[in-house]
Amino acid sequence: MFSNKSVAFFGATGGSTAPCLAQCLKAGYTCTALVRNAEKLTTLLETSHSVPHELISKSLTIVVGNVKDPVPVTQTLFPAILNPSDPTKGNKSVDIIVSGIGCYPIIKKGHWLPEQEDPTLCQDVISTILNSLRARPPLVKPGLAMLSTTGISKFGRDVPLLMAPLYALLHVPHLDKKVMEDMAIAAVKEERAPIGSYVLVRPSLLTNGEAKGVHKVRWDVENGGIAKKAVGYTISRADVGGFVFEKVVGPFESGRDEGMGKIILVTY
Ligand SMILES: NC(=O)c1ccc[n+]([C@@H]2O[C@H](COP(=O)([O-])OP(=O)(O)OC[C@H]3O[C@@H](n4cnc5c(N)ncnc54)[C@H](OP(=O)(O)O)[C@@H]3O)[C@@H](O)[C@H]2O)c1
């Protein structure tokens, strides 16, 4: 299959995002990924996702850097392959951006409970992405797909009652996700909007289980109330990545749905 769709990835070495990147490469999309460790990404794609080395070399531009640094973020959003005559100033951005950035809980010395390594990581990342696009307005505004979380709905509890105590402990990372979501929602309404549209994918608790296939995923759009058809306990990272590929990136059409956005819950 061949397609000229272009996709930028942030958090590409992550459990949910790597499967989406692998499927995009196999579908023939032109991809870029900003990572901290290039070898970690290529090894993961080749060994865990069976992406041929030649396909990675041909279709994936890897930018090594920090997700909070506007220079590598801009290189990832405006890859030289799309701007061959002026790689530093050309205004062709990727068609769609996928971010699955998330940070790890750590236990600090003298503390009993784990804390977020970087409590504002997600909002800092979206802020850097949006500012990079504001500074170099693209010819066609890209779409933005981000992994967020259940447990932050403004309409109330969107996780099973039994899970509520666990989610209550996740106040800090959830606040970061909420701020991140609000920034995307506000961005499409700006007068000179840096993105055309957004999709916020909120998975239930993530597992490392094998992919069951997107047909096994229950999903529902939050639209004026709790997305009741997708309130559930868990979903594997592999199926979240597969869902983002099949239901978000695949159907995405550049320039369509401008000024609009969706929040989608996914679970088994
Ligand atoms: N855990 C859950 O049950 C749960 C539930 C719902 C939603 N979520 C959210 O879903 C998303 C995906 O989760 P996941 O478990 O698939 O992700 P993950 O495997 O933890 O991967 C996180 C990704 O973020 C990258 N990252 C973290 N800090 C970074 C930094 N400072 N600079 C650059 N990259 C950085 C990691 O890169 P490295 O490889 O370099 O570390 C990795 O690629 C996350 O936003 C997570 O919070 C999680």
The ligand as a Gaussian input file, in Angstrom:
#p B3LYP/6-31G(d) Opt

LIG

0 1
 N       -0.480000       3.893000      32.667000
 C       -1.769000       3.900000      32.438000
 O       -2.519000       3.019000      32.891000
 C       -2.369000       5.002000      31.592000
 C       -3.746000       5.076000      31.480000
 C       -4.296000       6.036000      30.635000
 C       -3.468000       6.910000      29.940000
 N       -2.123000       6.824000      30.086000
 C       -1.308000       7.753000      29.276000
 O       -1.213000       7.197000      27.970000
 C       -0.017000       7.670000      27.332000
 C        0.765000       6.510000      26.766000
 O        1.171000       5.665000      27.831000
 P        2.255000       4.523000      27.574000
 O        2.305000       3.701000      28.826000
 O        2.012000       3.881000      26.271000
 O        3.567000       5.389000      27.456000
 P        5.031000       4.950000      27.883000
 O        5.290000       3.548000      27.425000
 O        5.232000       5.258000      29.327000
 O        5.900000       5.926000      26.982000
 C        6.065000       7.252000      27.305000
 C        6.836000       7.902000      26.173000
 O        7.112000       9.252000      26.564000
 C        8.502000       9.479000      26.348000
 N        8.994000      10.468000      27.301000
 C        8.777000      10.539000      28.637000
 N        9.409000      11.593000      29.154000
 C       10.033000      12.207000      28.109000
 C       10.846000      13.355000      27.978000
 N       11.151000      14.117000      29.015000
 N       11.320000      13.654000      26.761000
 C       11.038000      12.879000      25.697000
 N       10.266000      11.804000      25.744000
 C        9.775000      11.469000      26.935000
 C        9.168000       8.137000      26.564000
 O       10.451000       8.167000      25.955000
 P       11.677000       7.255000      26.465000
 O       11.519000       5.945000      25.756000
 O       12.861000       8.003000      26.045000
 O       11.552000       7.108000      27.948000
 C        8.177000       7.228000      25.866000
 O        8.373000       7.271000      24.473000
 C        0.736000       8.453000      28.391000
 O        0.465000       9.810000      28.211000
 C        0.123000       7.955000      29.687000
 O        0.222000       8.921000      30.701000
 C       -1.559000       5.890000      30.890000

